[in-house]
Amino acid sequence: MEQQQTKKTSLVLISGIAALGGFLFGFDSGVINGTVDALKGAFDSDAAGTGFNVASVLLGAMIGAFSAGTAADKFGRKPVMIATALGFTLSAWGSGVSDGSVEFVIYRIIGGISMGAASILAPAYISEVAPPKIRGSLATLQQLMIVIGLFMAFMSNYWLAGMSGGASEVFWGGFQTWQWMFWAEIIPAGIFLISLLVIPESPRYLVAAGRSEEAQKVLEGLAPEEDAAAKVEDIRSTLREGTKPRLKDVISSYTGKVHPLVWAGLGLAVLQQFTGINVIFYYGATLWQAAGFTEADALLQNVITGSVNIFFTFVAIALVDRLGRKPLLLVGSIGQAVMLGIMAYIFSTAATSETEGLQLTSSQGTYALLAANGYIAFFAFSWGPVMWVMLGEMFPNQYRGAALALCGMAQWGANFIITISFPILLSAIGLGLSYGIYAFFGVVAYFFVKTFVKETKGRTLEDMSREEYELEKGAQA
């Protein structure tokens, strides 16, 4: 019993270290919010230039998500995570020392590459070291760290600006506060880098790389009560003999087409974004001011939203290995669609003013706030963490890295589309119809999950790999 508890503690620690990449993912996403106006003044940039300064990180994230999966198959999960930690450190330092938009964008793209890489490496690594019974809970640590990272970035920006008097004000060492906001990220990036040195390489990667003896030692440390040699053979049986994983493995050798599981993963990745989550996160203050709230009330709503997000991510950790992945996704899809539908109705029926925009009554404002936070709650215990859990575990060993590369790029691409399209939708059709579109995608997400997504709770990665190959053989026949 004591040995099992020690093993579980070790797994939680190892998974937590890998999930620190998610913390930096969240911190890097959130830190920019407190610096936008200061950057505009420091670089003397116009609205378009400032917008690209902010959005450039998403372009890097698409590159990072696509390249990290294949790089992890070639060099290993651990070395690529170490490179990611170095990228976060370089980006944080460089963003702070930049004296122009071009230099700043270069460093932000480097940070974006690290963000994209971290978004897929952590769930993949955790899924490959964790046992089936607690794999979902451990993989959910990735999303928990993301939302905590976002919250800590907001808190860090608030604290630094409060001490100095504003993001543009001169602070320690004669540097402006916005520079220190970026440099604050160097601390968690350094902790991530040092911590990675003590975790083992993924045993699934080691077997695929022909390093079976190392894989056996890792498995003996992670699960001393299991037959490590037999597990190595089990893993090897799901790989193509003498062939390391590669990008073209996403195409089935039996059918000559892209594996159906890859299409399912792409659908999950895109639909997570098309239900509008990052409209709430990136444009929270803009949204509520457009709905008639004061700037102070809008910023307070963002803080409340962040707290709800963190709390319900803990709910996901408690439920994902008990109820399963698919039930949470189904409930989350309908819940998100209903909450977005309520918001769409409120915004569509509210009075408008040419000078002040939407004019919500007191009751309409209350219902809109409740619906928005209800939407966040549904997302936080379902699509937020569970999408990453599914992507980390649903693909066979032979093409997990390659499939994650494609799905990660699609997820960040969808993020970029939603981020740049919302201001256009807002001015063209208004808040009501915009949220109606996101509510529609919530309904689409429900039927997509019901039709194409298979439950993975409690199953080994090897059992799922074999089942998928058998299904494809049957399809060929």
QUIURSUL-V747848 format. One record per pair of residues at least 6 apart in sequence whose C-alpha atoms are under 7 Angstrom apart, sorted by sequence separation. I is the first residue (numbers start at 0). J is the second residue. D is the distance in Angstrom with one decimal. If there is no record, write none. Layout:
i	j	d
I	J	D
I	J	D
//
This chain:
i	j	d
97	103	5.3
160	166	5.3
169	175	4.2
170	176	5.4
205	211	6.2
250	256	5.2
251	257	5.9
288	294	6.3
351	357	4.4
352	358	7.0
163	170	5.8
168	175	5.4
169	176	6.0
250	257	4.2
251	258	5.6
350	357	6.0
351	358	5.4
71	79	6.0
126	134	6.0
167	175	5.8
168	176	5.8
205	213	6.8
206	214	6.1
219	227	5.7
249	257	5.7
250	258	5.8
349	357	6.5
350	358	5.2
425	433	6.7
70	79	6.9
94	103	5.3
166	175	7.0
167	176	6.0
205	214	5.4
218	227	5.6
249	258	6.0
288	297	6.3
349	358	6.3
350	359	6.7
424	433	6.1
39	49	6.0
166	176	4.8
167	177	6.3
287	297	5.4
349	359	5.7
166	177	4.9
94	106	5.6
125	137	6.8
126	138	6.4
202	214	4.5
215	227	5.4
93	106	5.6
94	107	6.6
125	138	5.7
163	176	6.8
215	228	6.0
284	297	4.8
390	403	6.7
284	298	5.7
202	217	6.3
90	106	4.8
122	138	5.4
160	176	6.6
202	218	6.7
215	231	6.4
90	107	6.0
159	176	6.7
284	301	6.9
199	217	6.7
283	301	6.1
345	363	6.5
90	109	5.8
122	141	6.6
90	110	5.0
121	141	6.6
211	231	6.7
31	53	6.8
345	367	6.9
86	109	6.2
87	110	5.3
86	110	6.1
156	180	5.9
206	231	6.9
342	367	5.6
87	113	6.0
86	113	5.7
342	370	6.4
206	235	6.4
341	370	6.6
83	113	4.9
203	234	6.7
207	238	7.0
338	370	5.0
83	116	6.8
338	371	6.8
83	117	6.9
208	243	6.4
338	373	6.4
339	374	6.8
207	243	5.8
338	374	5.3
335	374	5.0
334	374	6.9
335	377	6.0
334	377	5.9
335	378	6.7
76	120	6.9
331	377	5.0
331	378	6.0
52	100	6.8
63	111	7.0
76	124	6.7
55	104	6.3
59	108	4.4
63	112	3.8
67	116	5.1
58	108	6.7
59	109	6.4
62	112	5.9
63	113	6.0
331	381	5.2
56	107	5.3
60	111	4.2
63	114	7.0
64	115	4.2
331	382	6.5
52	104	5.8
55	107	6.5
56	108	4.9
59	111	4.1
60	112	4.6
63	115	4.5
64	116	4.7
55	108	6.0
58	111	6.9
59	112	4.4
60	113	6.9
63	116	4.7
328	381	5.1
56	110	6.6
57	111	5.9
60	114	5.6
61	115	6.1
327	381	5.1
328	382	5.9
56	111	4.3
60	115	4.0
64	119	6.5
42	98	6.8
42	99	5.2
42	100	6.1
324	385	6.3
393	455	6.8
291	356	6.9
307	372	6.9
311	376	5.7
315	380	4.3
395	460	6.9
291	357	5.6
314	380	5.9
315	381	6.7
289	356	6.4
290	357	5.1
291	358	5.5
308	375	6.1
312	379	5.0
289	357	6.4
290	358	6.7
291	359	6.4
304	372	6.1
307	375	6.9
308	376	6.2
311	379	5.3
312	380	5.2
392	460	6.6
395	463	6.8
396	464	6.6
290	359	6.8
307	376	6.3
311	380	5.3
395	464	4.3
304	375	7.0
308	379	5.5
128	201	6.2
127	201	6.2
128	202	7.0
127	203	6.3
124	201	6.3
96	178	7.0
95	178	4.2
95	179	6.8
346	430	6.0
347	431	4.4
346	431	4.7
95	181	5.6
94	181	6.5
95	182	6.2
343	430	6.9
344	431	6.3
343	431	4.2
343	432	6.4
24	114	4.9
91	181	5.2
92	182	5.6
91	182	5.4
343	434	5.0
342	434	6.9
343	435	5.3
24	117	6.8
91	184	5.9
91	185	6.0
340	434	7.0
339	434	5.9
340	435	6.0
21	117	6.2
339	435	6.9
20	117	5.2
21	118	6.5
88	185	5.3
339	437	6.9
340	438	5.5
339	438	5.1
88	188	5.6
20	121	6.8
87	188	6.1
88	189	7.0
336	438	4.3
18	121	5.6
336	439	6.8
17	121	5.3
84	188	5.8
336	441	4.6
335	441	6.1
336	442	6.1
84	191	6.3
85	192	7.0
84	192	5.3
333	441	6.4
332	441	5.1
333	442	6.4
332	442	6.5
14	125	5.6
81	192	6.0
271	382	6.1
332	444	5.9
333	445	6.4
332	445	5.1
81	195	6.6
329	445	5.4
268	386	6.9
10	129	6.8
267	386	6.4
329	448	6.7
21	141	5.3
25	145	4.3
29	149	5.0
21	142	6.8
24	145	6.1
25	146	6.1
28	149	6.7
18	140	6.1
22	144	4.4
26	148	4.3
30	152	5.1
14	137	6.4
18	141	4.7
21	144	5.2
22	145	4.7
25	148	4.4
26	149	4.8
29	152	5.4
30	153	6.6
33	156	5.9
77	200	5.6
21	145	4.7
25	149	4.5
29	153	6.4
76	200	6.6
15	140	6.8
19	144	6.5
22	147	6.5
23	148	6.2
26	151	6.7
76	201	6.6
11	137	6.8
18	144	6.4
22	148	4.3
26	152	5.0
30	156	6.9
264	390	6.3
37	166	5.8
75	204	6.3
325	454	5.6
37	167	5.0
324	454	6.2
323	454	6.9
324	455	6.9
34	166	6.3
72	204	6.9
324	456	6.5
323	456	5.3
260	394	6.9
320	456	6.2
268	406	6.0
272	410	7.0
37	177	6.7
269	409	6.2
273	413	7.0
278	418	6.6
261	402	6.0
265	406	5.0
268	409	6.5
269	410	5.2
272	413	5.9
277	418	6.9
264	406	6.2
268	410	4.7
272	414	5.7
34	177	5.5
278	421	7.0
265	409	6.6
269	413	5.6
273	417	6.9
249	398	6.0
30	180	6.8
248	398	5.5
30	181	6.8
249	401	6.5
244	397	5.3
245	398	6.9
249	402	6.2
244	398	5.9
150	305	6.4
246	401	4.7
245	401	6.4
238	396	6.6
237	396	6.5
238	397	5.3
237	397	6.9
146	308	6.9
147	309	6.8
275	437	5.6
146	309	6.0
274	437	4.6
273	437	6.3
274	438	6.5
23	188	6.9
143	309	6.6
274	440	5.4
273	440	6.2
274	441	5.5
143	312	5.9
19	191	6.1
72	244	6.1
270	444	6.2
16	191	6.9
69	245	6.7
69	246	6.4
139	316	6.0
16	194	6.4
16	195	6.7
136	316	4.7
136	317	7.0
136	319	6.2
135	319	5.8
136	320	6.3
13	198	6.1
135	320	5.5
133	320	6.3
132	320	6.7
263	451	6.2
263	452	6.5
6	221	6.3
6	222	6.8
253	471	6.5
253	472	6.2
254	475	5.7
253	475	5.9
237	461	6.3
234	461	6.1
237	464	6.2
233	461	6.8
237	465	6.3
142	383	6.7
142	384	5.0
139	384	5.3
139	385	7.0
139	388	6.3
138	388	5.5
135	388	6.1
122	387	6.2
126	391	5.8
122	388	6.2
126	392	5.7
123	391	4.3
122	391	4.8
123	392	6.9
119	403	6.4
119	407	6.3
132	457	5.2
131	457	4.7
131	458	5.6
72	400	5.9
131	459	5.6
71	400	6.8
69	400	5.7
68	400	4.3
69	401	5.5
68	401	5.6
68	403	5.9
69	404	6.6
68	404	4.6
67	404	6.6
66	404	6.4
65	404	4.1
64	404	5.6
65	405	5.8
65	407	6.3
64	407	4.9
65	408	5.2
64	408	5.2
61	408	4.7
61	411	5.4
60	411	6.4
61	412	6.3
57	411	6.6
57	415	6.3
//
